[in-house]
């Protein structure tokens, strides 16, 4: 059987956001999404590794103006319910 395509790649690009990213990953998986965490190695290369995994959507924890920001990018709208992911992301941002 073919491997299931990853729906969401959670990428940690900002130091200090690991706990929030792990919490989001757990929430995504509990909601039935296929999701993987990219948090090791250099922050720049994490996103590149995530993109090589061909996810339908990425959620990146980034540093902007001294604050942690969460950026969402839908790559394949047919491969993921982006609205449901956005709801979970908004909960993780609190």
C-alpha positions as CSV (number, residue, x, y, z in Angstrom):
1,X,0.0,0.0,0.0
2,X,1.1,3.6,-0.7
3,X,2.2,5.7,2.2
4,X,-0.3,8.3,3.3
5,X,0.6,11.8,2.3
6,X,1.4,14.1,5.2
7,X,-1.3,16.8,5.7
8,X,0.5,19.2,8.0
9,X,4.2,19.9,8.6
10,X,4.8,21.8,11.9
11,X,8.1,23.7,11.6
12,X,9.9,25.2,14.6
13,X,12.0,28.1,13.2
14,X,12.0,30.2,16.5
15,X,13.8,29.3,19.7
16,X,11.4,29.0,22.6
17,X,8.4,27.8,20.5
18,X,9.0,24.1,20.8
19,X,6.4,23.5,23.5
20,X,3.7,25.3,21.6
21,X,4.6,23.4,18.4
22,X,4.5,20.0,20.2
23,X,1.1,21.0,21.7
24,X,-0.2,21.9,18.2
25,X,1.2,18.6,16.8
26,X,-0.7,16.7,19.5
27,X,-3.9,18.6,18.8
28,X,-3.6,18.0,15.0
29,X,-3.0,14.3,15.5
30,X,-5.9,14.0,18.0
31,X,-8.1,15.7,15.4
32,X,-7.2,13.0,12.9
33,X,-4.6,14.9,10.8
34,X,-1.4,13.3,9.5
35,X,1.2,15.7,10.9
36,X,5.0,15.7,11.5
37,X,7.2,18.0,13.6
38,X,10.4,19.5,12.1
39,X,12.4,20.9,15.0
40,X,16.0,19.6,14.7
41,X,19.0,20.9,12.8
42,X,19.4,24.4,11.6
43,X,16.3,26.6,11.7
44,X,16.7,27.5,8.0
45,X,17.0,23.9,6.9
46,X,13.9,22.8,8.9
47,X,11.5,24.4,6.5
48,X,13.4,23.0,3.5
49,X,13.2,19.5,5.0
50,X,9.5,20.0,5.7
51,X,8.9,21.0,2.0
52,X,10.7,17.9,0.8
53,X,8.2,15.8,2.7
54,X,5.4,17.2,0.4
55,X,2.9,18.3,3.0
56,X,-0.5,19.7,2.0
57,X,0.1,22.5,4.5
58,X,2.8,24.0,6.6
59,X,2.5,25.7,10.0
60,X,5.7,27.6,11.0
61,X,6.6,29.0,14.4
62,X,8.7,32.1,13.5
63,X,10.4,35.0,15.2
64,X,9.1,38.4,14.1
65,X,10.0,41.7,15.9
66,X,10.9,39.8,19.0
67,X,7.7,37.9,19.2
68,X,6.7,34.3,18.2
69,X,4.4,34.4,15.1
70,X,2.7,31.4,13.5
71,X,2.6,31.4,9.7
72,X,0.3,29.0,7.8
73,X,0.7,28.1,4.2
74,X,-1.7,25.9,2.2
75,X,0.1,24.1,-0.6
76,X,-2.6,21.7,-1.7
77,X,-6.1,22.8,-0.6
78,X,-7.6,19.4,-1.6
79,X,-5.2,17.6,0.7
80,X,-6.2,19.2,4.0
81,X,-9.0,21.0,5.7
82,X,-7.2,24.3,6.2
83,X,-10.0,25.9,8.2
84,X,-9.9,23.1,10.7
85,X,-6.1,23.4,11.0
86,X,-6.5,27.2,11.4
87,X,-8.9,26.7,14.3
88,X,-6.3,24.4,16.0
89,X,-3.5,26.9,15.3
90,X,-5.5,29.8,16.9
91,X,-5.9,27.7,20.0
92,X,-2.1,27.0,20.1
93,X,-1.4,30.8,19.7
94,X,-3.1,31.5,23.0
